[in-house]
Amino acid sequence: MPENPLIFDTHAHYDDKAFDEDRHEVIESLPSQKVCGVVNAASNLESSRAGIELAERYPFIWAAAGVHPQEVSNTPENTIEILRGMLVHPRVVALGEIGLDYHYDTPPRDVQLDWFERQLRLAAELDKPVIIHDREAHEDTMRLLRKYRPRGVLHCFSGSPQLAEQVLELGMYIGLGGTVTFKNAKKPVEVAAMLPLDRLVLETDAPYMSPVPFRGKRCHSGLIAYTAERIAEIRGISVEELLSQTCDNACRIYGIAL
């Protein structure tokens, strides 16, 4: 593992059941791996609450609250009111993850679109940044981002450099993770090469998407060191420069002072 300065993981799920057996041991080990910050992204109301509890317990964790597109059919009608209350919590820095997922087409697209718009309106009302999930739904995602023009991050970006340019034009940031290290990665490598350094953030999606050489194993925030090493290589810069700038970017997006 390369020597590195502080790591900021802009997207993890430490409330996930994959951490049930050793959640606090894993989290408590992160500062020794030079992790200075983590945003725990939610998938539904229950995980929003769990993320807030983690953020209250650990000073280097912040929470996002929101409903993932694959969870929206299971959420009560008063969800927006519940989220509005959560989003004023001082440890909640974003609304997310929200968006569209057309890979399985469940829930139906019209249901996903309705809840995505509801949550984008809430973000605008409260002036909160968003964490966007976009899987095989680029056209509709971009249409709604152009309509509402939120601040925030496109998480686990899977689009082309051309799509990345459109995201940048909206003033948003792009999150890259372990996929950039995969053997057959093409688009993530191209995007990593072309992004302005001040618009890039790093993420794990822990416990998912571990970078090589840990692909297929449970991911944690310390493994960003491997993703950062690959992106620095692609860009021809030092790992230290990359991690320093991406940490600054994360703090700027979420209004965090380390």
PADREN-242326 format. One line per 8 residues: for each residue y, x, z of C-alpha. Coordinates in Angstrom, 3 decimals, padded with zeros to 6 digits, m for minus. Layout:
<recs>
Y:X:Z ~ ...
</recs>
This chain:
<recs>
000.000:000.000:000.000 ~ 003.444:001.366:m000.858 ~ 005.967:002.159:001.817 ~ 008.607:m000.561:001.679 ~ 011.669:m001.989:003.390 ~ 011.805:m005.561:004.599 ~ 009.887:m008.270:002.733 ~ 011.127:m011.866:002.397
008.469:m014.380:001.352 ~ 010.299:m017.390:m000.056 ~ 007.222:m019.611:m000.311 ~ 004.195:m019.788:001.963 ~ 002.050:m022.476:003.586 ~ 001.072:m021.260:007.039 ~ 000.365:m024.838:008.083 ~ m002.527:m024.870:005.572
m006.026:m025.420:006.952 ~ m007.028:m021.985:005.611 ~ m005.152:m020.556:008.618 ~ m006.584:m022.915:011.231 ~ m008.847:m020.315:012.852 ~ m006.293:m017.495:013.203 ~ m002.878:m018.881:012.248 ~ m000.870:m017.320:015.042
m002.637:m013.966:014.835 ~ m001.809:m013.759:011.131 ~ 001.812:m014.782:011.629 ~ 002.335:m012.467:014.588 ~ 001.066:m009.524:012.501 ~ 003.682:m010.000:009.777 ~ 006.612:m008.081:011.316 ~ 004.384:m004.992:011.607
003.933:m005.288:007.830 ~ 007.728:m005.254:007.425 ~ 008.004:m008.974:006.703 ~ 011.461:m010.040:007.846 ~ 011.471:m013.632:006.634 ~ 009.256:m016.486:005.454 ~ 010.104:m019.965:004.211 ~ 007.217:m022.306:004.983
007.166:m024.877:002.184 ~ 005.910:m028.397:002.868 ~ 003.578:m030.599:000.862 ~ 004.019:m033.880:002.756 ~ 005.586:m035.295:005.912 ~ 002.830:m033.940:008.141 ~ 003.188:m030.407:006.823 ~ 006.971:m030.729:006.998
006.630:m031.356:010.730 ~ 004.135:m028.507:011.093 ~ 006.469:m026.136:009.288 ~ 009.330:m027.066:011.582 ~ 007.122:m026.351:014.599 ~ 006.315:m022.884:013.210 ~ 010.006:m022.239:012.526 ~ 010.878:m023.221:016.075
008.246:m020.820:017.427 ~ 008.895:m017.761:015.224 ~ 012.422:m016.462:014.601 ~ 011.465:m014.982:011.201 ~ 010.108:m018.293:009.837 ~ 012.267:m021.038:008.350 ~ 011.006:m024.378:007.092 ~ 011.394:m026.523:004.008
010.709:m030.255:004.216 ~ 009.632:m032.383:001.282 ~ 006.795:m034.125:m000.549 ~ 004.783:m032.343:m003.256 ~ 004.230:m034.315:m006.486 ~ 000.489:m034.626:m005.854 ~ 001.204:m036.198:m002.444 ~ 003.801:m038.805:m003.371
001.419:m041.741:m003.780 ~ 000.382:m041.339:m000.147 ~ 003.845:m041.345:001.346 ~ 005.535:m044.302:003.077 ~ 008.542:m046.055:001.595 ~ 010.813:m044.771:004.365 ~ 010.004:m041.155:003.500 ~ 013.536:m040.378:002.327
014.963:m041.527:005.658 ~ 012.415:m039.405:007.517 ~ 013.239:m036.379:005.370 ~ 016.958:m036.934:005.873 ~ 016.402:m036.546:009.601 ~ 014.293:m033.424:009.167 ~ 016.751:m031.725:006.823 ~ 019.501:m031.584:009.421
017.300:m029.486:011.706 ~ 018.872:m026.004:012.049 ~ 015.621:m024.253:011.056 ~ 015.135:m026.332:007.887 ~ 016.787:m024.511:004.997 ~ 015.553:m026.376:001.903 ~ 013.997:m029.515:000.483 ~ 010.602:m028.710:m000.932
008.328:m028.288:m002.413 ~ 009.136:m031.096:m004.804 ~ 008.720:m031.560:m008.525 ~ 006.164:m032.538:m011.146 ~ 002.510:m031.681:m011.710 ~ 000.993:m032.977:m014.927 ~ m002.195:m030.893:m014.789 ~ m004.328:m033.764:m013.511
m001.917:m036.648:m014.163 ~ m002.503:m037.948:m010.657 ~ m000.467:m039.589:m009.287 ~ 000.790:m041.236:m012.493 ~ 003.759:m039.531:m014.097 ~ 006.133:m042.416:m013.500 ~ 005.395:m042.268:m009.757 ~ 005.954:m038.510:m009.691
009.215:m038.853:m011.612 ~ 010.481:m041.567:m009.265 ~ 009.866:m039.483:m006.138 ~ 011.212:m036.309:m007.724 ~ 014.478:m038.092:m008.489 ~ 014.660:m039.624:m005.034 ~ 014.327:m036.189:m003.451 ~ 016.784:m034.565:m005.858
019.328:m037.222:m004.913 ~ 018.729:m036.489:m001.236 ~ 019.248:m032.765:m001.826 ~ 022.535:m033.522:m003.558 ~ 023.623:m035.837:m000.744 ~ 022.930:m033.202:001.929 ~ 023.866:m030.180:m000.201 ~ 020.476:m028.557:000.432
018.745:m026.118:m001.922 ~ 015.451:m027.239:m003.430 ~ 012.091:m025.575:m004.018 ~ 010.714:m026.827:m007.326 ~ 007.055:m027.180:m008.326 ~ 006.617:m027.411:m012.117 ~ 003.083:m027.408:m013.490 ~ 002.664:m028.314:m017.156
005.793:m030.468:m016.880 ~ 008.535:m028.180:m018.175 ~ 010.352:m030.737:m020.336 ~ 010.695:m033.440:m017.689 ~ 011.428:m030.896:m014.961 ~ 014.281:m029.357:m016.921 ~ 015.648:m032.771:m017.909 ~ 015.987:m033.769:m014.268
017.309:m030.386:m013.172 ~ 020.029:m030.669:m015.821 ~ 020.826:m034.189:m014.602 ~ 021.133:m033.304:m010.887 ~ 021.947:m029.562:m011.116 ~ 020.586:m028.625:m007.685 ~ 020.748:m025.212:m006.079 ~ 017.436:m023.510:m005.386
014.287:m021.912:m006.739 ~ 011.691:m022.647:m009.387 ~ 008.630:m021.616:m007.450 ~ 005.635:m019.833:m009.006 ~ 007.412:m019.817:m012.353 ~ 004.930:m020.298:m015.212 ~ 007.251:m020.701:m018.184 ~ 008.398:m018.430:m020.976
011.395:m016.094:m020.983 ~ 013.190:m018.731:m023.044 ~ 012.600:m021.348:m020.349 ~ 013.702:m018.835:m017.724 ~ 017.011:m018.482:m019.573 ~ 017.522:m022.240:m019.278 ~ 016.836:m022.074:m015.543 ~ 019.325:m019.240:m015.161
021.950:m021.239:m017.044 ~ 021.646:m023.893:m014.312 ~ 022.434:m021.276:m011.675 ~ 018.960:m021.429:m010.156 ~ 016.625:m018.655:m009.034 ~ 013.079:m017.884:m010.143 ~ 010.199:m017.124:m007.784 ~ 007.422:m014.759:m008.856
004.225:m014.031:m006.981 ~ 000.750:m012.614:m007.345 ~ 000.197:m013.826:m010.915 ~ 002.339:m010.975:m012.199 ~ m000.426:m008.567:m011.105 ~ m003.249:m010.388:m012.898 ~ m004.966:m008.522:m015.712 ~ m004.168:m011.062:m018.435
m000.698:m011.957:m017.203 ~ 001.706:m012.139:m020.141 ~ 004.487:m014.637:m019.454 ~ 004.976:m013.589:m015.809 ~ 005.304:m009.960:m016.894 ~ 007.805:m010.857:m019.616 ~ 009.842:m012.936:m017.165 ~ 009.725:m010.196:m014.530
011.161:m007.780:m017.095 ~ 014.040:m009.990:m018.283 ~ 015.343:m011.649:m015.114 ~ 018.634:m010.424:m013.685 ~ 017.694:m008.768:m010.423 ~ 020.118:m010.955:m008.485 ~ 018.287:m014.133:m009.586 ~ 014.736:m013.129:m008.637
012.897:m013.929:m005.407 ~ 009.393:m012.994:m004.304 ~ 006.747:m015.321:m002.902 ~ 003.071:m015.583:m002.054 ~ 002.165:m019.296:m002.045 ~ m000.085:m018.179:000.830 ~ m002.953:m018.820:001.335 ~ m003.180:m018.998:m002.469
m002.416:m016.644:m005.373 ~ m003.236:m013.287:m003.776 ~ m002.213:m010.321:m005.913 ~ m004.647:m007.792:m007.296 ~ m006.632:m006.158:m005.641 ~ m007.019:m009.168:m003.303 ~ m007.312:m011.880:m005.958 ~ m009.576:m014.675:m004.758
m009.055:m013.847:m001.093 ~ m006.729:m015.510:001.371 ~ m003.142:m014.459:000.831 ~ m000.474:m013.654:003.418 ~ 003.132:m012.514:003.241 ~ 002.385:m008.822:003.702 ~ 000.651:m008.775:000.320 ~ 004.018:m009.161:m001.392
004.079:m005.356:m001.232 ~ 001.579:m005.301:m004.113 ~ 003.488:m007.848:m006.180 ~ 006.690:m005.903:m005.596 ~ 005.050:m002.660:m006.664 ~ 003.997:m004.229:m009.985 ~ 007.393:m005.828:m010.673 ~ 009.194:m002.585:m009.835
006.917:m000.786:m012.274 ~ 007.663:m003.352:m014.996 ~ 011.400:m003.007:m014.432 ~ 011.472:000.752:m013.967 ~ 013.123:000.592:m010.545 ~ 012.049:001.534:m007.027 ~ 010.129:m000.842:m004.808 ~ 012.828:m000.319:m002.200
015.571:m001.522:m004.547 ~ 013.534:m004.557:m005.584 ~ 012.674:m005.636:m002.047 ~ 016.189:m005.078:m000.777 ~ 017.756:m007.171:m003.547 ~ 015.191:m009.983:m003.416 ~ 015.632:m010.207:000.359 ~ 019.391:m010.498:m000.131
018.823:m013.162:m002.796 ~ 016.635:m015.244:m000.474 ~ 019.190:m015.080:002.307 ~ 021.927:m016.138:m000.101 ~ 019.968:m019.147:m001.406 ~ 019.044:m020.450:002.015 ~ 022.128:m019.471:003.971 ~ 020.137:m017.199:006.268
021.658:m014.312:008.196 ~ 019.052:m011.742:009.228
</recs>
